[in-house]
Amino acid sequence: MAKATPGMSTEQLRRRFERWRNSRSRTAAIPEELWTGAIEAARQEGVNRTARALRLDGGKLKRLLVAADAGAKRRHPSPPTFVELVAPPSAGPARCVIEFEFQSGSKMRIQWKATVPPDWADLLRAWRDAGR
């Protein structure tokens, strides 16, 4: 008997099953190459359609398909994936201007360009001390 080959049409596979059924002894099990062909067909056309076309037990065909797919995953695990996280582009350092006006009428102006703001407590202490 010729081997079932990948890419074989369901009709070709159905004819091979029929030839096997007509030439087998009553208790012979379906050969592995026919099951392999049926599994491939089920991947392409679905379990129910394939089982109906090949006159197979759909439940057994589905179990064999699931087992074959699980075995393939164990033999060829999917490679780890890498996801790059990219921060949005920065518009540059933040600009900030703070102006303090003292009771005496004098002013203090603080200007900076930085990504981190200054320590507010130190700024307020400096303003308070400067006004004395």
N, C-alpha and C positions, 0 to 999 in steps of 0.2 A: 504494500500500500504506500502511495506517495505521501510524504510528510505535508502537514498543513503549514503553509508559509504565511508570514506576516503580509498584510495587504491583500489577502485572498478575499474575494467577494463572499457574501453570505450564501449566495446561490452555489458557488463552487464548493463551499464547505458543506452545504446541505447535501450535494451529490456525493461527497466523500462519506458523510455519515450514512447515507442510504446504501452505498456500496458495502460499507462495513457491516451494517445491519443485515444485509442480504447474505453476507459470507461468513458471519460469526456463528459460534456455537451459542446456545441459549443462555449460558451462564457467564459468558465472557464480559469482562469490564470494558468500558469505553477506553480506548488507548489514550495515553497522555498527550500525544500530538493533536488528537482531535479536541480534547479539552482545552489545550492551549489555543487552538484556532477559535474555539467557541468563546473563550475569555477575551481574545482580541476583538472578535466581532461584537461582543457585549460592550466593550469599551467604546466602540464606534457607534453602535446603533441602539444600545440599551439592552438591559437584561431581558425584559419581557419579550421584546420583538425577536431577539436572537433565540431565546428558549422556544418560542412558538415556531419559528422558521426551522429550527433544527430538531424539534420534538424532544426537548430536554426538560428536566425538572428545573424550573426557574429558581427555586430556593437554593438548590445545590449549585447552580451556575453563579448565583450571586455570592454565596459563601466562598466559592473558589476564586471569584474575581476580587473580593475583599482581601482574601488571604494572599493572593498574588501581588496586589498593590501594597499591602503591608510589608511583604517580603522585599519588594523592590525598594521601599523606603529605608528598610534596614540596611540593604546592600549599598544604596546610594543616598545617604542622608543629604538633605538640602544644605547647601553651604550657608554659613552664617551671613546675615545681611548687615550692611553698614549703612547707617543713616547719619548724614552730616547735618548738624544743626547750625545754621548760619544766623548770626545776630543781624538785625536790620542795620543799615549803614548809619553811622553817627553823623550828625550835622556839624560836628566839631565840639570843642569845649563850650560849656554853657557860659554865658556872659551875665554878670550880675553887678548892679550898682546899688549901694546902700548909702543913704545920706542921713546923718544925724544933725539935728539943729539943737544947740545948747541954749539954755535960758539967757545966757549972756549975749546971744546973737551970733556967736561963732558957729561954724559948721564943720562937720567931719564927713568926708566922702570916701567911701571904700569901693574900689572897683577891682574885679578879678575875672579871669578867664580860667576856669578849671572844671574838671568833672566832679570834684568833691567840694561842697561848700565849706566855708571856714567854720570854726567853732563859735557858735552864736554867744555862748556864755562869756568867752574871752572878749568878743567884740563889745558886748554890752558893758562889761567891767571897764574896758578901756574908755568907752564913751563916758561912763559915770565918773571915772577918775579924772578925765580930761576936763570935765566941767567944774571941778572944784577949784 
